[in-house]
Amino acid sequence: MPIWQKPVTLDLLNSRSAEGAVAALGIEFTEIGDDFLRARVPVDARTVQPYGLLHGGVSVLLAETLGSTGAYYASPEGQRAVGLDSNANHLRGAMGGWVTGTARPVHRGRTTQVWQIEMTNDAGELTCVSRLTMAMQPQRA
């Protein structure tokens, strides 16, 4: 059974991200499953650090994008998700292609949600694992 409590489509997610950091870095949402979201980021001139590896901050931005988006759409109407804590373990560098993140909830409570995001390179190798804790609050006008 799907966890989504608000209407969500790939077109909606990608259009809502058409400006700002997500668009500037080339992040695109690619899949919505019953209990996960998936997006990818290119490893290119916009996203690498001076040594040619995907910047760790870009991995964290991908993780936070996926986790906060998941928390928002997996919460009831009238609720929003704001970040409380973010953690990332960088396991393997990526020097080209795409890094794909998959976010799944670990805990979906009334006041907090915890999401785990696993990122892999084009070969399917784990590059980063992140955990994001979100505070659930009433939506502001």
Secondary structure, DSSP 4 states (H G I P E B T S, - for coil): -----S---HHHHHHHTSSSHHHHTT-EEEEE-SS-EEEEEE-STTTB-TTSSBPHHHHHHHHHHHHHHHHHHTS-TTEEEEEEEEEEEE-S---SSEEEEEEEEEEE-SSEEEEEEEEE-TTS-EEEEEEEEEEEEEPP-
